[in-house]
Amino acid sequence: MTLLLTRLRATLLFYRSVAPFMAGISGLLLLAVLVPALLEGFTHDLIFRLLLAKLATAPVVWYLAEQLRPGQYWLYFNLNISRRQLWTGVVALDAGLFLGSALLVRAVLS
């Protein structure tokens, strides 16, 4: 239980450092694609297509995070958490937040 809690806290801490990139891409997808499509009446599988587009941007964010802060992983390595585990948690958390935001936008505009 302690190991799971430590990994969850480390994932949240790491997400905080990459959240500006992730939230910026989410905002662009929601405001520039989803809102106009919903106003035009196109709703068939749009949210899940946008979720796939959002997941496709994860390698770009990973690369930008590596370039801007190359020594950011020392704390997580000391906690015995690999980069893959960190990024898996961050992508899952961000996908969940994006899906929730998209469903909220759809509910507001419907």
C-alpha positions in Angstrom: 0.0 0.0 0.0 2.8 2.4 0.8 4.5 1.7 -2.5 1.3 2.4 -4.4 0.7 5.6 -2.5 4.3 6.7 -3.1 3.9 6.1 -6.9 0.6 7.9 -7.0 2.1 10.9 -5.2 5.2 10.9 -7.5 2.9 10.7 -10.5 0.9 13.7 -9.3 4.1 15.6 -8.5 5.5 14.8 -12.0 2.2 15.8 -13.7 2.4 19.2 -12.0 5.7 19.8 -13.9 4.3 18.9 -17.3 0.8 20.1 -16.8 1.3 23.4 -18.8 2.1 21.5 -21.9 -0.7 19.0 -21.4 -3.3 21.5 -20.5 -2.3 23.8 -23.4 -2.8 21.0 -25.9 -6.1 20.0 -24.2 -7.3 23.6 -24.4 -6.5 23.9 -28.0 -8.3 20.7 -28.9 -11.4 21.6 -26.8 -11.7 25.2 -27.9 -10.5 25.0 -31.5 -12.0 21.7 -32.5 -14.7 20.4 -30.2 -16.6 23.6 -29.6 -17.0 24.6 -33.3 -17.9 21.0 -34.2 -20.5 20.8 -31.5 -22.0 24.1 -32.7 -22.2 22.8 -36.2 -23.9 19.6 -35.0 -21.2 17.1 -35.7 -21.1 14.8 -32.7 -20.6 11.3 -34.0 -17.5 9.8 -32.2 -15.9 13.2 -32.1 -14.8 13.0 -28.4 -13.1 9.7 -28.8 -11.3 10.9 -32.0 -10.1 13.9 -30.1 -8.9 11.6 -27.2 -6.8 9.6 -29.7 -5.4 12.9 -31.1 -4.6 13.9 -27.5 -2.9 10.6 -26.8 -0.8 11.1 -30.0 0.6 14.3 -28.6 2.1 12.5 -25.5 5.5 11.8 -27.3 5.8 15.5 -28.2 5.3 16.5 -24.6 7.7 13.8 -23.4 10.4 15.2 -25.8 9.8 18.8 -24.8 10.0 17.9 -21.1 13.2 16.0 -21.7 14.8 19.0 -23.5 13.7 21.7 -21.1 14.5 19.8 -17.9 17.1 17.1 -18.5 17.8 16.3 -14.8 14.2 16.1 -13.7 14.2 12.3 -13.0 16.7 12.0 -10.1 14.0 12.1 -7.4 11.9 9.5 -9.2 14.9 7.2 -9.8 15.7 7.4 -6.0 12.1 6.3 -5.4 12.7 3.4 -7.8 10.1 4.7 -10.4 11.1 4.5 -14.0 10.4 7.0 -16.7 8.0 4.7 -18.4 6.0 4.2 -15.1 5.9 8.0 -14.6 4.7 8.8 -18.2 2.2 6.0 -18.1 0.6 7.5 -15.1 0.7 11.0 -16.4 -0.8 10.0 -19.8 -3.6 8.1 -18.1 -4.3 11.0 -15.7 -4.3 13.5 -18.5 -6.5 11.4 -20.7 -9.0 11.1 -17.9 -9.0 14.8 -17.3 -9.4 15.5 -21.0 -12.2 13.1 -21.4 -14.0 14.6 -18.4 -13.5 18.1 -19.8 -14.8 17.1 -23.2 -17.9 15.5 -21.8 -18.5 18.6 -19.7 -18.1 20.9 -22.7 -20.5 18.6 -24.6 -23.1 18.7 -21.8 -22.9 22.5 -21.5 -23.3 23.1 -25.3 -26.0 20.5 -25.7 
